[in-house]
């Protein structure tokens, strides 16, 4: 699964051939989650609330780019959260 970005020990990955809705995977240590790109809701997983807060903050900034990656099936690197 291609990696999009790493920040604060969080790894964001996407595999666009998966089932809808458009989503990305977030890994943080032994935790992982699947986040809906459009709503930024945790669909599945067990991420700590602080990590999920950072992930949502980052994803809000890059929501359009994430949706474009999903729809165009082209993964690219994005900037980390500052």
Order of alpha helices (4+ residues) and beta strands (2+ residues): beta-beta-beta-beta-beta-alpha-alpha
